[in-house]
Amino acid sequence: MREDTRSRIQEIALRRFTEQGYEATSLREIAEELGVTKAALYYHFKTKDDIVASLVEQRLSELEELLAWVRSRPRTARTRREFVERYAAGVRATRHHGIAHFLERNQTALRDHPTLIRIRERLMELASEFTEPGATATQRVSHSLALFALHSGKWLMDEDGLSEEEIHQATVEVALRLLET
């Protein structure tokens, strides 16, 4: 029951933060929509920042696991391809898209949020680990763009009526092409 309530709070907060904006959404509004008192909401989350942190902690954990995995492998084309496939599966399997949409719409309000700073740091580390030492600037940029291509497809194609599977396959294909540079 407790996890159900936490999850529901996260869903409501994520939707409201995305639709209304982080700063314009109050804990009271979230509690009212959930049908609980503000005190009951406080049992799960003391602040809006706590909700944001809970939303991105899972993704941060996934990034840290992936970072440990990629550091344990040789920096080869095969590792990069497997990395892209693992990363793409992670993006697809979580509520990543909804959270990314929320973050994109609330950049100013959340720019200095500690958990988001850690995510940016991990993404930069992944991009760095993703390329072998001595790579050219073009190779480094291409390999970094492969990582970000896995995110951008959803932004660019939301309105095109493509299925989730079509978008997933297209972004992986583009990312793999970028690895060949």
N, C-alpha and C positions, 0 to 999 in steps of 0.2 A: 504493500500500500504506500509506504514512504517513497519508494523509487517511482511509483506511478505518479504521485503528486509532484515530485521533483521534475519528472519528465514533462508533465503537463504544464508546470510553471515555465519551464524552458521553452516549450512550444508556443505558449501564449506570448511570452516576453519576446521571443525571436520574431514572431509575426508583428507584434505591436512596434518593436524597435525598428523593424524594416519599414512598416507602413507609416508610422507617425514620427519616427526619429527617436533616437536614444534619449535625448534631453527632454523631449516632449512627453515621454511615457513615464508614468509614476508607478510606484509599487502598489499604491491603492487601486489603480486601474487594473493591474494584473490580478490582484486579489479579488476584486469584484467580478471580473470575468471568470475566474476560477471558481467563484462562489464560496470563498473563505474570507475570514477576517484578515486584516493586515498583520495582526499578531501571529496568525497561523502561517502566513507566508514567511514571516521572520524566522520561524522555526527552521525553514529550509534555506533561506537566503536573507542575509541581513541588509544587503544593498543591491542596487542594480549592477554594480561592478562585480559582485559575487556571482550574479547570474551570467554575466558576460564571460567571466573566468570559467564557469562550469561548462558553458557552451563550447569554448575553444580548448579546454584541457584535453579532451579526447583526441582532438586533431594534433595537439602538441605532442601527446604521448605517441601517437602513430608516427609523427615526423621523427621523434627521437629514436624510436625503434628502427625506422628505415635508415636513419643516419648511422646507427650502430651497425646495421647490416651492410650498408655500402662501404663503411670503413673496414669491414672484415674481409672484403673481396678485393681482388686485383682491379686496377683501373683499366679495364679492357672494354672493347666494343660489346662483348657479350654481357658483361656486368651492367653496362649502361642500358642495353635493351631490356634486361630483366628488371632493372630499376624502374624504367618507364612503365613496364607492365604492372609492377607492384604499386607504384605510385598512382597509376590510373585506377587500379582496383580500389585503392583506399579512397580516392576522390569520389568514386562512384558509390561505394558501399556506405558512406556516412551521410549525415545531413550537411555535408560540406558546402553544397551549392547554396542552400538557404543561409548558412552562416556567412559565406563569402558575400552574398547579396546584401545581407545586413551590414557587414563591415564596410562594404563599398559605399553604402548610403549614409554611413555615419563616421566617415573618415576623420573629420575635424574633431568630433567629440571624443573619439577613441584613440586618437593618434598616439597618445602617451600611455595607454593602458599597459601595465607591466606584462600581462599574459600575451598581448598582441606583439609587444616588442620581442618577446621570446620566440614567438612564431616567425616573425620576420628574420630574426637571427638564425633560426634553424633552417629556414628556406635558403638563406644565403650560404650557410654551411653546406647544405645539400648540393647547391649549385656548384660550389667550390670542389667538393669531394667527387662530384660527378665527372670531372674532367682530369685527365692525366697531367702530371707536371710537364711543363714545357710546351703545352698546347698554345697554338696561336690565339691571338685575340678573336679572330673569326670563329675558331673552334669553341673557345670558351663562351662566346656570346650565343652561338648556335646551340650548344649543349644546355645553357641556361634557359634559352627560349623553348627548348624541348619540354622542360619542366613546366614552364608557364603556359605552353600550348595546351596542356591537359586541363587547365582551368578556363582558358579563353574560349574554347569551343562552345561551352554552355552559354556564355554571355552573348556571343555573336549569333547563335542559332536558336535562341529561345523562341523567337517569333516565326521561324521558318517552317514549323510543323513537322520537324524531323523527330523521329523517335529517340528515346534515350539511348538505345542500342546504336543507332546510326551516328549520333553525336559522339558516343564513346569510341566507336571504331574509327571515325574520322580524326578525332583528336589524337588517338594513339598512332595512327598512320602518319600524321603530320609530325608528331614528336619523334617517331623513329626516323623519318626523313631528315630531320634536323640533326640527328646524331651522326649522320653520314658525312656531314660537312667537316 
